[in-house]
Amino acid sequence: MRIFLVDAFTDRPFGGNPAGVVLLESGFPGDDWLQAVATELNLSETAFAGPLPEGDPQGDWALRWFTPVAEVSLCGHATLATAHVLRQTGRAAGTVRFASRSGILTTRTNSDASITMDFPASPAVPAAEPDGLAAALGTRPVSVWHTGDLGDLLVEVADARTVEQLAPDHAALARLGGRGVIVTAAAGVPDAGHHFVSRYFAPAYGVPEDPVTGSAHTALAPWWAARLGRTVLTGLQLSTRRGLVHTRVSSDRVELTGHAVTVVAGELGVAPGKRAGDDFYPGE
């Protein structure tokens, strides 16, 4: 089966957020094998996509995502990477419907080769500041919010510089529970090409810092839309690799748009239920 490494939310290699994409030929192998592949790749998420029968009301492809330690219910950058791979390999074009643990997710390819994903919004509600949060982040939050089923804390801090300079205690963040912590502030300067900044930490899920987090923007986009009075926004994630996420809020949905670049394409050398020595390797 084919495997790809794709940089998502960027138009150039070695930027944005790298994701693994494995194209399955039929049904899903056992969870232990899926997790083992994701652990081996050691990326923030690896996506596994399998074709559904033509006309299936659930979608065109089934899609699952795994971090190095666990399966997750929603992942933006690995979905973007999967749609990119399906287009690049000719397996799907235009609009693709993915059946996932978060319902049917739709992607469409735009004329500039960017891909727009239609995801459920994750409205944030005010939350009490957990004990130890400020110490774990190394800064005092301005406000703290919970993102419901997404499972993240959304933490507003003083300014963009504070976001960029964070050096959190990952072990302490992991003890807070939940999926992860989104830290955000308004853009540092007017006309910067983006409206807000963020970083995302999920050490409890084996991801100390995620470079560019699509799913976090399902909470960030409606949160900032309410404050800035506009539905079309661009977020800049201030990780070392950085990346832009273009968003549009529409009722209970959020559209996320970005580019992707394939960096590696090959064959997975170990099939489910077999030892490495039992399988063929490309070039042998």
Secondary structure by P-SEA (a helix, b strand, c coil): ccccccccccccccccbbbbbbbbccccccaaaaaaaaaaacccbbbbbbbcccccccccbbbbbbccccccccccaaaaaaaaaaaaacccccbbbbbccccbbbbbbccccbbbbbbbbbccccccccccccccccccccbbbbbcccbbbbbbcccaaaaaacccaaaaaaaccccccccccccccccccccccccccccccccccccccaaaaaaaaaaaaaaaccccbbbbbbccbbbbbbbbbcccbbbbbbbbbbcbbbbbcccccccccccccccc
